[in-house]
C-alpha cells in the first residue's frame, strides 16, 4: 500500500513538473488597439507583425460589455490544432464546416482559438468572458475595430501565431499606439521593460510582416451578420 501511494505521488509530481516545464516563457504578444496591430516577440526580439481587429464597442472588462480588455494576460488554452483554414468553431468545437475568407453573411469563429486569462484586476474577467485571439472569415475588416470583444486575425495569420507560441505566453493589450516601430529582430522597449531578464537567442531569418495592408472599409457599428450562425467574438 505504501509503495502504491509513493508511486502515485511520484507520478503526480512528475506530471506537475512537466506541465511547468512546458509553459511558454519565451514568447510575448503586444497588441495596440490604436494601431490595430499585433507584434510577436521571442526573447524580447520582434519576429512577426500582424494586423488585427479589436472590439467595435471599445475597451473594458465588464461581463456582457463586448469590450476588449486591456493589460497583462496570458495564453490559457489553445484550441483547434490540425483543423483546416476556415474551420468553423461553435462552443470551441469544430462543426465540420469550412468557410472561405469574406464568405457573405457569415461571422463565426474560425481556424484557431487562443483563449486568454487575465493577470490583473482590470482584466480579471477575460477568461470567463471567453476572450480569445481567433480567426475570422470577415477579413475585410481586419485593421479596424470590428469584433465583439476578442482579438480577430486573418486565418493564415492566426495559424502562424498558433504554431509559434505555447500555453503561458504573455499577452499585453494596450489602448494607445506602439511607442515606436522596431525592425524585426530588434528589442521593443515595452516588452523589455515588462519582461524578466532572458537570454537573447539568435533567430533564424529577420522576421517578416505578415499580410498585405488592411483595406479602408469600415464596418457599421452595431451591425449583425445575416446568417443564423453564431457570430465570432
C-alpha positions as semicolon CSV with decimal commas, in nm:
position;residue;x (nm);y (nm);z (nm)
1;X;0,000;0,000;0,000
2;X;0,281;0,238;0,091
3;X;0,465;0,159;-0,233
4;X;0,149;0,218;-0,438
5;X;0,090;0,553;-0,264
6;X;0,452;0,654;-0,320
7;X;0,418;0,567;-0,687
8;X;0,110;0,785;-0,722
9;X;0,289;1,076;-0,553
10;X;0,589;1,041;-0,784
11;X;0,368;1,034;-1,094
12;X;0,174;1,338;-0,976
13;X;0,489;1,539;-0,905
14;X;0,638;1,435;-1,240
15;X;0,323;1,547;-1,423
16;X;0,321;1,882;-1,243
17;X;0,688;1,945;-1,317
18;X;0,637;1,854;-1,682
19;X;0,342;2,095;-1,703
20;X;0,551;2,374;-1,555
21;X;0,838;2,299;-1,794
22;X;0,607;2,328;-2,094
23;X;0,490;2,681;-2,010
24;X;0,595;2,922;-2,284
25;X;0,813;3,190;-2,125
26;X;0,993;3,290;-2,444
27;X;0,711;3,444;-2,646
28;X;0,527;3,768;-2,574
29;X;0,244;3,926;-2,771
30;X;0,182;4,301;-2,780
31;X;-0,148;4,431;-2,922
32;X;-0,204;4,801;-2,992
33;X;-0,571;4,899;-3,007
34;X;-0,492;5,238;-3,162
35;X;-0,282;5,079;-3,437
36;X;-0,496;4,761;-3,470
37;X;-0,165;4,580;-3,482
38;X;-0,008;4,282;-3,305
39;X;0,360;4,217;-3,256
40;X;0,509;3,880;-3,160
41;X;0,837;3,869;-2,968
42;X;1,070;3,583;-2,888
43;X;1,313;3,652;-2,604
44;X;1,227;4,023;-2,635
45;X;1,307;4,037;-3,008
46;X;1,042;4,115;-3,268
47;X;0,981;3,825;-3,505
48;X;0,635;3,889;-3,654
49;X;0,382;4,169;-3,702
50;X;0,014;4,113;-3,784
51;X;-0,290;4,336;-3,845
52;X;-0,580;4,262;-3,607
53;X;-0,930;4,374;-3,513
54;X;-1,035;4,454;-3,155
55;X;-1,383;4,540;-3,026
56;X;-1,612;4,783;-3,203
57;X;-1,755;4,860;-2,856
58;X;-1,434;4,994;-2,706
59;X;-1,223;4,881;-2,413
60;X;-1,317;4,725;-2,081
61;X;-1,373;4,404;-1,888
62;X;-1,736;4,420;-1,775
63;X;-1,922;4,094;-1,837
64;X;-2,164;4,138;-2,126
65;X;-2,000;4,460;-2,244
66;X;-1,848;4,313;-2,564
67;X;-1,542;4,528;-2,493
68;X;-1,178;4,424;-2,534
69;X;-0,989;4,407;-2,204
70;X;-0,651;4,575;-2,170
71;X;-0,343;4,498;-1,964
72;X;-0,135;4,187;-1,898
73;X;-0,284;3,847;-1,981
74;X;-0,154;3,503;-2,071
75;X;-0,244;3,224;-2,309
76;X;-0,455;2,981;-2,105
77;X;-0,568;2,733;-2,371
78;X;-0,503;2,668;-2,740
79;X;-0,777;2,502;-2,942
80;X;-0,803;2,376;-3,299
81;X;-0,466;2,222;-3,378
82;X;-0,488;2,033;-3,706
83;X;-0,810;2,198;-3,823
84;X;-0,808;2,339;-4,179
85;X;-0,803;2,710;-4,253
86;X;-1,156;2,844;-4,222
87;X;-1,280;2,561;-3,997
88;X;-1,585;2,686;-3,805
89;X;-1,596;2,653;-3,425
90;X;-1,902;2,668;-3,204
91;X;-1,857;2,644;-2,828
92;X;-1,489;2,579;-2,902
93;X;-1,568;2,265;-3,102
94;X;-1,533;2,227;-3,480
95;X;-1,865;2,197;-3,658
96;X;-1,718;2,036;-3,970
97;X;-1,796;2,342;-4,182
98;X;-1,516;2,531;-4,356
99;X;-1,558;2,890;-4,475
100;X;-1,356;3,085;-4,725
101;X;-1,243;3,439;-4,633
102;X;-1,518;3,703;-4,654
103;X;-1,796;3,447;-4,700
104;X;-2,110;3,663;-4,737
105;X;-2,322;3,699;-4,424
106;X;-2,104;3,473;-4,210
107;X;-1,920;3,572;-3,891
108;X;-1,833;3,269;-3,675
109;X;-1,502;3,190;-3,504
110;X;-1,273;3,005;-3,744
111;X;-0,936;2,829;-3,780
112;X;-0,782;2,856;-3,429
113;X;-0,873;2,973;-3,076
114;X;-0,617;3,114;-2,833
115;X;-0,802;3,161;-2,502
116;X;-0,671;3,436;-2,274
117;X;-0,662;3,456;-1,894
118;X;-0,633;3,794;-1,723
119;X;-0,348;3,851;-1,479
120;X;-0,458;4,191;-1,348
121;X;-0,766;4,334;-1,181
122;X;-0,850;4,530;-1,497
123;X;-0,884;4,208;-1,700
124;X;-0,982;3,954;-1,434
125;X;-1,296;3,854;-1,627
126;X;-1,119;3,779;-1,955
127;X;-1,121;3,400;-1,923
128;X;-1,481;3,385;-1,800
129;X;-1,588;3,618;-2,082
130;X;-1,422;3,386;-2,335
131;X;-1,184;3,647;-2,469
132;X;-0,988;3,483;-2,749
133;X;-0,739;3,558;-3,020
134;X;-0,907;3,382;-3,312
135;X;-0,956;3,368;-3,685
136;X;-1,245;3,543;-3,859
137;X;-1,395;3,500;-4,206
138;X;-1,460;3,877;-4,213
139;X;-1,104;3,950;-4,316
140;X;-1,205;4,269;-4,498
141;X;-1,249;4,434;-4,156
142;X;-0,907;4,339;-4,020
143;X;-0,723;4,660;-3,933
144;X;-1,043;4,820;-3,796
145;X;-1,227;4,771;-3,463
146;X;-1,497;4,522;-3,561
147;X;-1,504;4,240;-3,302
148;X;-1,733;4,166;-3,008
149;X;-1,451;4,173;-2,752
150;X;-1,194;3,928;-2,888
151;X;-0,884;3,995;-3,096
152;X;-0,955;3,883;-3,452
153;X;-0,698;3,783;-3,711
154;X;-0,687;3,655;-4,065
155;X;-0,695;3,276;-4,077
156;X;-0,343;3,247;-4,219
157;X;-0,211;3,485;-3,954
158;X;-0,374;3,317;-3,654
159;X;-0,241;2,984;-3,781
160;X;0,109;3,132;-3,795
161;X;0,073;3,273;-3,442
162;X;-0,075;2,949;-3,306
163;X;0,218;2,749;-3,444
164;X;0,471;2,992;-3,294
165;X;0,360;3,011;-2,929
166;X;0,255;2,789;-2,641
167;X;0,035;2,800;-2,333
168;X;0,170;3,056;-2,087
169;X;0,286;3,308;-2,346
170;X;0,228;3,663;-2,225
171;X;-0,023;3,893;-2,398
172;X;-0,026;4,270;-2,340
173;X;-0,312;4,474;-2,490
174;X;-0,250;4,849;-2,478
175;X;-0,504;5,119;-2,573
176;X;-0,254;5,352;-2,736
177;X;-0,016;5,330;-3,026
178;X;0,304;5,133;-3,019
179;X;0,582;5,355;-2,878
180;X;0,786;5,304;-3,193
181;X;0,811;5,068;-3,487
182;X;1,106;4,835;-3,428
183;X;1,251;4,638;-3,713
184;X;1,213;4,260;-3,697
185;X;1,491;4,124;-3,477
186;X;1,511;4,434;-3,255
187;X;1,413;4,468;-2,888
188;X;1,088;4,651;-2,815
189;X;1,103;4,893;-2,516
190;X;0,757;4,797;-2,383
191;X;0,844;4,429;-2,384
192;X;1,191;4,486;-2,245
193;X;1,056;4,699;-1,960
194;X;0,793;4,446;-1,851
195;X;0,978;4,123;-1,916
196;X;1,207;3,943;-1,671
197;X;1,568;3,911;-1,789
198;X;1,604;3,640;-2,050
199;X;1,892;3,521;-2,267
200;X;1,877;3,661;-2,619
201;X;1,862;3,385;-2,875
202;X;1,976;3,416;-3,235
203;X;1,670;3,377;-3,456
204;X;1,671;3,225;-3,798
205;X;1,592;3,491;-4,058
206;X;1,498;3,851;-3,990
207;X;1,128;3,813;-3,921
208;X;0,857;3,931;-4,151
209;X;0,550;4,147;-4,180
210;X;0,262;3,911;-4,242
211;X;-0,023;4,000;-4,475
212;X;-0,094;4,300;-4,703
213;X;-0,212;4,638;-4,569
214;X;-0,566;4,634;-4,432
215;X;-0,847;4,770;-4,655
216;X;-1,007;5,106;-4,584
217;X;-1,363;4,976;-4,545
218;X;-1,520;5,047;-4,205
219;X;-1,789;4,822;-4,055
220;X;-2,118;4,972;-3,944
221;X;-2,130;5,000;-3,562
222;X;-2,374;4,754;-3,413
223;X;-2,412;4,562;-3,736
224;X;-2,508;4,196;-3,714
225;X;-2,449;3,911;-3,959
226;X;-2,741;3,798;-4,170
227;X;-2,665;3,429;-4,108
228;X;-2,818;3,239;-3,814
229;X;-2,471;3,100;-3,736
230;X;-2,340;3,244;-3,409
231;X;-2,106;3,534;-3,474
232;X;-1,747;3,534;-3,360
233;X;-1,608;3,733;-3,070
